Amino acid sequence: MEKPKRFMIETFCALVFFVIKDHSTTISSIEIDKEYHGREEDILNTLKLFFEVESLDLPAISFVNIGKKSKAHQIAIEVYRKKLKPNKLLNFQELKAFIVKKQK
C-alpha cells in the first residue's frame, strides 16, 4: 500500500481503536461507514493487528452505509459544533506514538 494511503488507513484505524478499546469486552460487533470504498480489507487487517498487539479481541466488523441520520453522525456533529463535550480527547502525539509502536 502506498505511504499516503497507509497513513490514512492507520490513522483511521487508530482512532477507531481508541474509541472502542475500553469497551471491547462488551461490544460484539461494530459497523464502520463505507467512507473508504475499496479499502475495507486494509481497514480490517489493520484493526486486527492493533487489537492483537494489545491482546484484545476484535469485535465483528461490518462495513455499511451509515449516513447522516445515524446516532453516531449526530453525536459527531454535536461535538464538532461544541454543543456536546467529547468522551475522549486524543492529541497528535498520542496518536503518532500508538501508530509508530504498532509498526515495530
Secondary structure, 3 states (H helix, E strand, C coil): CCHHHHHHHHHHHHHHHHHHHHHCCCCCEEEEECCCCCCHHHHHHHHHHHHHHCCCCCCEEEEECCCCCCHHHHHHHHHHCCCCCCCCCCCHHHHHHHHHHHHC
